[in-house]
Amino acid sequence: MTISTHRPMYEHIDDVERLDYYRPGGYHPIQISDRFQNRYLTVHKLGYGSFSTIWLARDERLARYVAIKVATADHGSREVEFLSQLSASTVKAGEFSGNLIPLVLDRFNINGPNGTHACLVTPPARCSLSDAADAAYYSPFRLHVARSISAQLAMAVAYIHKLGYVHGDLHMGNVLLQLPSIDSLSIEQLYDEFDSPEREPVVRADKQSLTSPSVPPYVYSPIWLGKPSDEISIPEAKILVADFGTAFCPTKELRVESYTPLQNRPPEVRFEPTAPLSYPSDIWSLGCMIWAVLGARPFLDNWLFGPDDATTDQVDALGPMPDEWWERWEARSKNFIGNGKPKEAREVWTFDQRFEDAIQEPRRRRGREVMGEDEREALFEMIKGMLVFRPSDRLSARQVLESEWMRKWALPKAKESWGREVL
Ligand SMILES: Nc1ncnc2c1ncn2[C@@H]1O[C@H](COP(=O)(O)OP(=O)(O)OP(=O)(O)O)[C@@H](O)[C@H]1O
């Protein structure tokens, strides 16, 4: 979809999807109370992304609530196809880790003024991990909850890899917390307990009336079914790895582009731009994500203004990069006098200091449990085996699961969350 960068067409509304995406090829205009497939009644908005809007609907046939992800018309049905295949393999494999991937309940297309939109029906979730962190003003998850979530993340990635796929966009916004069933609530009770949808009129910047059927008359901010990260308990810490919109099968498709945000993007995307990405690219992002789940801030600095900042930060934390990459890095002399050697005047944020600042200190300050020396050592060994510059030298997801930190500290907590064996 090509979006004009000229002056805005609509007056700004906080906390809603981009209004200029309501155009041919873009979002489908949906209003609360719209009905689809003669069974799904739209009752609220759940969220939105660059490629979709997500709606809470009542499945009137089965008396339950569902999430309907309605893709932009340009996006096609890739995610729907993909998750349907994963769901089918999950049912066949019967493995526990299938519980960590959204179950496809239904799929259909909507034809509308902006084109044909692939729709994916899955169970509704509570909120994303990043929404939970935002709601807690970056107070971290409790340590045992963070351990449980970390183990589940590794299990989900190992499972996706075992089925032959790379997720390709692992970050906190794409991991959801599962929602205990709300099916017994009537729509009125749902609105009482959470909140009812508030509609905001879409107003053209030139004050002309809206005449295009491409644009909805009203938009809605998402319902909050979530909880702040520091209030999540162990039984509530059950995750779903979502958004398979950029997943791929590395044995069937060559992918060199990464859609992962800079903070979690593996370095080979930049330094080996023609080499196809594969499973290790997910392992880098998984390492960054486990760090972000354990800590109150991400592994890389929050303030990355571009790829050179990310590379500088990676070298500061992890030491020298492969020599051929170093030679290829044009901006290397801005902050370094040699590979892994920072300019003298520069204060470097080391790996150990990051651990203190992100993981230990925020909990210590709040009087909460922090990691002991043994756990710290085991965690370092695992994370340093994941955040390795050269993709072929990284641990596999299976090896991550076999690491001491996972076995001793994380997997037992995942077992507590689910109240059953998880591996
Ligand atoms: N099943 C669900 N239940 C509740 N909320 C959901 C569900 N699926 C998605 N969301 C919400 O919608 C947001 C966007 O979803 P998602 O990332 O799948 O959309 P996207 O269009 O593919 O976005 P992106 O821009 O990340 O590619 C999520 O961060 C989450 O807040």
The ligand as an ORCA input file, in Angstrom:
! r2SCAN-3c Opt
* xyz 0 1
  N      -6.143    -12.663     19.500
  C      -5.965    -11.435     19.988
  N      -6.558    -11.069     21.147
  C      -6.376     -9.837     21.674
  N      -5.650     -8.878     21.097
  C      -5.031     -9.170     19.939
  C      -5.151    -10.459     19.318
  N      -4.414    -10.449     18.193
  C      -3.853     -9.229     18.118
  N      -4.213     -8.445     19.156
  C      -3.821     -7.045     19.433
  O      -3.609     -6.382     18.200
  C      -2.237     -5.951     18.095
  C      -1.777     -6.087     16.656
  O      -1.821     -7.441     16.271
  P      -0.809     -8.033     15.201
  O       0.607     -7.700     15.611
  O      -1.133     -9.474     15.005
  O      -1.234     -7.170     13.923
  P      -0.395     -6.818     12.591
  O      -1.277     -5.987     11.715
  O       0.134     -8.084     12.007
  O       0.711     -5.912     13.230
  P       2.233     -5.590     12.869
  O       2.223     -4.134     12.579
  O       2.923     -5.928     14.180
  O       2.632     -6.504     11.750
  C      -1.473     -6.811     19.100
  O      -0.312     -6.168     19.579
  C      -2.512     -7.000     20.201
  O      -2.533     -5.857     21.033
*
